[in-house]
Amino acid sequence: MADGGSELVVETQHLTKIYQNRQIALNDVSLTIEPGCVLGLLGPNGAGKTTFLRLILGLHRPTAGWAKVFKQTMSPNAADLRRRIGYIPTNPQFPKGMTPIVYLDYIARLFGLPADVRKPKLATLIRAVDLLPHSGDSISHFTPGMTARLAVAASLINEPDLLIWDEPTHGLDIEARRSMLELIKSLAAEKTLIISSHNLSDVDEVCNHACVLNKGQLIFHGSLQDLKGRIRKNHYELDLDGEQKSITKCVGVVRAMKDVTHAVLRLRRLEIKLGDETPNALVLAQIFQAMADHKVSLITVRSVGMQTEQAYLDLVEKEESRGFARLYREAEAA
């Protein structure tokens, strides 16, 4: 995934973290992240996602291996390097007695920004995250969506080159989540982002790359397209139009096709499943031809199930089964 012509934003080699000599939170993770990448960090609870982010941020020391950010080794002492990163933890907390203006001004002072730079920057950020009407309100009265937008503003105050956001849509209602996703899309045009998320539809919408961790191990790293390409797109729904008699005859022809394993008509919606090794484009072409022969019109066709979610679940399931197989072989050998 690395391109020799561009400076890597993040690079890890054999990155490993063991807590208290007994819990392996991250095991031998090597990957690279290029400029412009919007990486979705995926994995079940306890997979090592937050540990990975903390190692990238230099909040923890690795037990083995290393992490470099902008070609410099990250460590707890690398404060100058962390200045180039904007971080949002899961469920960010803020001092309840402050207003957004007071809080952001405080953060800007910590970064050493002079007053003539601070003031216009605060105004721009507060407007950008749509908190202008609430800029003088106490943070204690903020909704989860408003708190999330304040966290975004705080993470951008130092004009970072890399954004690391841990579950940015967690706990948000539909409107606040939509607002957050649109914000991520606009930032993706000029920043590199790492977004940890349990919501696979969010990742599907805003990310272009994915990294999947399971029990501390990296089991996939590549483009989102590559991740989707790992599953067979063999389950479809077709919305049809035409005389019911013609539709029924057409469905009978489709059911007789050797590569169609399942064909069920509900009113005018046809659900079909194809065999795992079926060349789906060829069979779909045959189905469309059958529809044309019977004067049946196609309104919509869609792949059933969210492809990113299915690919992710398949990956984790295969990794789990490989783990059981290894354990079984080891037990037999003993």
Disulfide bonds with the S-S distance in Angstrom:
none
